[in-house]
Amino acid sequence: MRLKFKFILHLAAVLSLWSTSALAAKISLVPWGSDPADAIVTVEGDLELDDDIRFQAQVGRLKWARVRFNSDGGNPLAGIAIGKIIRLKSFETVVLNGQRCASACAIAWLGGLHRFMEDGAHIGFHAAYIEKAGQPMESGVGNALLGSYLAQLGLPESAVIYITQAGPTNITWLTLHEAWQIGIEVTRFTQPPAPLPLAGDIQTRAEQGDARWQEALGLKYLLGDGIPHSPTEGLKWLRRSADQGFVPAIADLGEFYWLGSYGVPQNDVEAVKYLRKAADSGVPSAQYRMGLVYYLGRGMPLNYTNAAGWFFNAARQGHAMAQNNLGVHYFQGLGVQQNMAQAVKWYTCSAEQGYRSAQKNLGMDYRDGIGVQRDYIQAYKWFYLAATNEEGKTVPTSVVANDAIDNGQWYETSDVATESMQLRDQLATYMTPAQLTAAQQLARKWRPKEKTCVGSN
């Protein structure tokens, strides 16, 4: 969802334009547990230059912290610097219900080794801008600095594009589902876990048996995040965490073995072992993967009925890719009775969340009148959305291709955006000018929804 936003990022090229009278952010600490080196850190107010120095002075002695943010933004260089400190110290970040963290604040929040977001929290992004003659203009230098920081955090290209796509008077508000779709790992924050009584760094905590920190250490080894990259050590610590039943570590192992990434050899047998445990625990991404397991026959015999069942489980939790895949099963009658109305239903659930393949599939159903009354205006709208981003710009082919690989999409063999653009332009030749205008207006007004069709049958 995009809303008007009054704050504008200013970056290195025009730092001299920043007011020196702005109030600095308020940074406070509250002890957490029995170890004085553990604390809850709160950052409130606009981030200004030198706030990173104050932040470092406050948290330098800490070995663990959860940083709570409540800020409408400020200086992006301060946000980047604070985010780097947070990542270097392996701190957690969180935005709580009813609080906002936008612009420079959101940049700092991204630095968390574990990121949390409570229901009702507002985390917003937009691109870097400078002011020229009183008008906001996108800053190439600023976006380069921001992109470099995001790359250092290990965020994929899809996340970088998402973070920088909003204009100077707009903001992109992050949802939990969108975060996972674009490659930003975020956990829904509910009740805070019990304070950690153990002293020492992540390695010490992991060695003392804390499953959460064993998972954190495993990920750091696998990602080469602040320590030398070591798949052997990474897998060792993830397994120790998983052996204690820590579901995030179980899901991590399933993903790494499934994808064969970061030096972990692809192993379908091991992938299925861990993915099944995580899926049985209700993790929607693992349920989605289990659907792929049975559809592709990777690690288990091919079974369309089981594939559809797992896609259904994930789809009912709002997983957009699973919803689209379930629509494909109903459309083709794979493991379920062919039902075009059900196909349209699940395509719609996925398309409303912004998943391009579902938008293209839904557009074709409206165009051909399959499972729904023929409607060229709706068909054009969905083709338009599948071919463009929210700014109306064509999606780069490389981004779509990378997303298809990362997400394990089994039914796509070409560039969805390019195909959708061709379908849109072909359909336009059969439409009246009034129909085209109506369809384009619908497309421009459309905004993605979060976790559609949860609990649906």
N, C-alpha and C positions, 0 to 999 in steps of 0.2 A: 504494500500500500504506500502511495506517495502523498505527502502533504506539503503544503507551503512551509518553508523553513527560512527563518530570518537571518541565520548565521551563515557567514561565508568564510571559507578557508583562505588564509593568506600564507604563502610559502616563501622560500628563501629569496626569490627574485625581488620581493618587495617587503622584506622584513622591516625596513625603515618606516613603512607606512603604519606599523602597529602602534597603537596608543601605549604610552608608558604609564598611563594613570590607571589602567585596568587593575582590578583587584585580583590577587593571586588566588589559586585554589586553596581550600582548607583541607589539610591533611592531618588525620588523627588516627591514633592507634589504641586498641583495646586488647589486653592480654587474652590469650585463648588457651585454656588448659593450664597444666601445672608448669610447663616449660616457659620461662620468660622469653625464649627466642621464638615463640609462636604467638601470632597476633592476628586480629582482624583490623585491616587498614581501610579507612574510609576516605575517599577523595570526592570533594564537593565543590562546585563552582567552576568557572571558566579556567582552563589551563593556559598559563602564560609562560613566556620565556623564563628560564631559571627555575620553574616549578619542578623540573626533573632533578635539579640539584638538591632542592629541598626534600623531594621524595626520597632520593638516595640517602640523604642524611638521616631521614626518619627510619628507613627500612634496612639500612646497611647491616645492622647487627642481627636481623631476623634470619632464621633458618626455614621457617614456613610462614606463609601468610595467605589469607584470602582478601583480595582487594575489592572493596565495594565501590562502585562508581555511581555518581548522580551529578551529571554535568551536561550542559547544552553545547559544549565544545570548547573553542578557544584556539590557541596556536597549534597547528598540526605538528610542528617540529617538537614541541613539548610532548605531544601525544606519542609521537614515534619514540622519543627518548625514554619516556616512562614505560612504554610497552617493551622496549628492549631490556630495561632493568628487570621488569617483571619476568620476562622469559629467561633471562640469565640466571635468576634466582629460583626459577621453577615455581613461582607463585601461582595461585588460582585467581580468577577474576569472576565477578558476579554483578549483575544488575537485578535489583529486587522489584517486586510488584509495585506499580505506580510511579517508578522512578525512570528517568531518562538518561541515556548516555549517547550523545550524538556527536557527529563530526570528529573533532580531535579526541574526544573522550572514547568514542567507539574504536578509534585507532589504537589507543592505549589498552582498551579491554581485550583486543585481539591478542595481545602479548601473553595472556594467561596460558600456562601449560595445560590446565583444565579450565574451560570456560563454562560458566553457568548463567542461566537466564530464567528468572522466575516468571510464571504466568502473569501477564499484565505489565511486564517490563517493556521498555521502548529503547531499542538500539538502532541507531540510524547512521547511514553513510551517504556521502556524496564526493564528487571529484574535487581535486585541488583547484582553487581559483585565485586570481589576483584582481585588483581593481585598476582600471585604466580610465581616466576621465570620468570617474565616478560610476563606471559600469563594470560588472563582473565579467571576467574573461578567463577561460580555462588556462591553467598554467602547465605547460609541458614539463618544465623543470620540477614543479611541485608533484605532478603525477609520477614523474620518474623516481623521485625520492620515495614517494609512497609505495610505488610498485616494487622498489628494491627492498624496502622493509617487509612488505607482504611476502616476497619471495624468501627472505631470510626466515620467516616464520613457517615456511613450507606450504603456504597456501597455493592452490592450483590456479591456472590462468582463468578458469571460470569464476573463481572467487574474486580475483583482482578486477575483472570486468564488472562484476556485480557491485563491488564496493565503490567503483569510480564512475558508474554510469549516470547518476543523477546530476541534473544541472544545478546552477548556482542558487536558484530559489526553490529547489525541490530537495527531497531527501528520500532515500529508500529505507523503509523500516524493515528490519530483519525479523523473520519468523523462524521458529525452530526447524520447521520442515524445509524451508528454503535454505537454511544454513547447511543442512546435511546434503541437500541436492547439489549445492555448488562447492562443497568440499570444506566448509568451516565446521569443525567439530564443536558442538555445543551440547550441554546436558541440561535438561529441565531441572531447575532448582526447586526442591520441596523443603524438607526439613534439613538443617545443617547436620552433617555427620558428627559423631562424638569427637571431641578434641583429641588430638594425638598427644599422648603423654611422653612419647619417646623423643630423646634428644638426637641431634645430629642431622646430617644431610640426607638426601634421598637414598643414597647407597646404604647408609646406616639403618634407616627406617625399613628399607626393603629387607635387609639382612636380619632384622629383628622380627620379621614375619608379617608386616602390615601389607595386606593384599593390594590395597589401593596404591601404595608406593612401589610395590613390586611391578604393578602394571606400568606406572609412570616411568620407572627405571628401564623396563623392557622397551617401551616406546622410544625413550631417549637413545638407547643403543641402536635400535633399528633405524631411526631417523637421523642418527648422527647429530643429535641436538645438544650441543655443548660438550659432548664427549665423543671419542672416536667411534665411528660406525662399526658395529659388530653384530651381524645377524645371529651368531652363536649365543652371545650374551643376551641379546634381546629376546630370543626365543626362550632361553632358560628362565628369565625373570617373568615373562608372560605366562609360561607354563606353571611356575610356582604360584602365581596369583590365581590362575585358572583352577589349579588343584585345590584351592581353598573355596572354590565356587564363586569367585568374583566374576559376575556376568560380563562386564565390559572387557575383561581380559580374554574370556572365552570367545566373545564375538571378534575381538582383535585377531586372535589366532586363526579363526575361520577365514577372515578377510585376507590376511597375509598369505595363507596357504592357497586360497582360491585364486588370488591375483598373481601370485608368484612375484612379489615386488619387494624392493629394498633388500635384495640379496637373499630373500627367503625363497627356496625352490618351490615351484608349484607342485602341490601334492593334493590330489583330489580326495584321497582317502582321509588324510588328516583334516582337510578342509571340511568335509562332510561331518566328521566326528565332532568338531567344535561348532560348526554352524548349526547342527541339529540340536545341540545342547542350548545354544543361545536362542534358537527359534522356539524351542519348547519353553524357554523362560519368558517368551513374549517379545523378543527384540524384533521389530518389524523389518529392519535391514537384513537380518539373518533369515527371517521367513521368506523374504524376497529371494535371497540367494538360494534357499532350499528349493524354491520354485524353479530356478534356473538349473539346479542340480538335476532334477527329474526331467525337465524339458530337454536338456542337452545330453542327458545320460552320462554326466561326468561324476564319477565316484559312486553312482547308483544306476541301476538299469533304467532306461528311458521309460517314463510313465506319465502320460499327459494328465491323467486323473489326479495323481499326486501333485503334479506341477500346479494344476489349477487350484487344488486345495490350499497349497502354501501361498500362492499369490492371493487367494481370497483372504487368508488370515492376515497378511500384511496390508492388503487393500482396505480392510475394515478398520485398520489403525491409521489410515490416511496416507499410506505410502504411494506416492504418485506413480512411480514406475510399475509397481505391482498392480495398481488399478488399470493402467494401460494394458499390461500383459494379460490380465484377466479379461479385459475387453476383447483382445485378440483371440483368446480361447473361445469365448462365446461366439465371436464372429465366424470362426473357422470350425467350430464344433470339436475342439481338441480336448478330450477328456470330460467334456460336459455336453449336454444337449445344445445344439446350435440354437441361439436365441439372439436375434438382432437387436431387440429392445434392450436386453441386458448388456449387449456390447456397447450400445450407445450410452447407456447409463454409466458404465465404468469409464468409457472414454471421457465422458463429461466430467466425472469426478476428478480425473487426472488432468484434463485440459484446464479446468478452472484453477488448478494450482500452478499452471504455467508450463506444464510438461509438453514440449513441442511435438513429440511423436503422436501423443494423444490428440493434440490440436489438429494435426494433419489428418489423422484417422477420422476424427469427428467431422472435419470439413468435407471429407469424401462421402460420409454417410448423409450429411445434409444435401450435398450436391446431387447424389443419386437417389435420395429418398429411401435409404435402407435403414429400417428400424425406427425411422422418424419421418415426418412429413417433409417432402422436398422443400428446401428454403435456400435460395441462392444467396440471400443477404447473410444468413448465418454461416453458410459454407465459406463465403468470401471472408467474413470476419475471422474465422478460425484459420484459414489459410494465411491470411495477413499476419495474424499473431504468431503462427508457427515460423513464418519467414523473417520476422523482424523482432527486435527487442522492444522494450517499453518506450524507447525514444523514437521508434519508427525507423530505425536504421537496420539494414540487413545484417544478419548474424554472420560473423566470419566463419568460413568453412572449417578452419583449423579448430576453432572452439567446439563446433558441433561434433567434429570427428573425435576430438579428445574426450568429450563427454560420453560419446557412445562407447568408447573403449573402457573408460573408467567405470561406467555404470553397468557394463556387461550386458548391453542390450543385444538380444539374440535375433530380433526380427528386422533389424535395420541393416541394409547393405550399402546405403548411399547417404548423401548429405540431406538431412531432413529439411533444412532451411531452403536449400536450392530447389528441391522437389516441390516444396510448398509454394515458393515464389512462382514456379512454372504453373502449378495448378491454379493459383490465384489469378495469374495473368490470362490463362486460357479461359477461366470462368468469366472474367470481365468482359470478354467479347460477346457473351450471351446476355449481359445485363444492361438495363437501361441506365442512363445517367443518374436518375433519382435513386435507383437501387444501389448503385455504386456509392453515392454520397451517404446513404443510410448505413451501408455496411462499414464504410471507413469511419464514420462517426462512432458506431458501436465499438469498433476495434480500438479507437483512441481512448474511449471512456473505460475500457475494460481494465480491471486490476486483479492480480492473482489473489486467491483466497488460501487460507491455511487449513490443512488437514480436512478436506472435504469428505463427506460420506462416512465419517467415523461411526462404526457400529452398524453400518448398513448391511443388508442381506441381498 
